[in-house]
Amino acid sequence: MKSVRRTCTTALVTAGVVLGLGACSGIGDEAAERAAEKADDEVIREVDRQIDEVYEVTYEVTGEKADFIEFNAGGGDASDPEFETVDDPALPWRKTVKLRGIEAPTVLPVLVEPDAGSGRLTCRIVYRGRTLAEKSGAEDVSSAGCVAVSPITG
């Protein structure tokens, strides 16, 4: 997101300078229009580049038991992600997936009926060694869902 912001700022400053010089030096509206279009094109190219960028995250789930784990598996897109389900997973559980652009990393471990134990579940989303999200839960219906913002955006 910082590079998008930087590109937008540069494009807007460039367009402003061209418009200002055009007004002072008699450069026509066409030159100013071309400069503004060029600035718009730069912003669009940067946004497209970031949306197409692929990144990897690792989902981690710990606890005594989970009935199932649902997670964004990397198919689909940001507005309609493809989730996969693992039934009765062995804990601790880890899965590394490739996501694209602004897709939100998401992992949801669920325990419907805890046995004699605490029913505590913890999930974590890791990107390049950095924890993006971590959450724990313990109840009759234990759900410790982790959702993070795509690291590509910021």
Secondary structure, 3 states (H helix, E strand, C coil): CHHHHHHHHHHHHHHHHHHHHHHHHCCCHHHHHHHHHHHHHHHHHHHHHHHHCEEEEEEEEEECCCCEEEEEEEEEECCEEEEEEEECCCCCEEEEEEEECCCCCEEEEEECCCCCCCCCEEEEEEECCEEEEEEEECCCCEECCEECCCHHHC
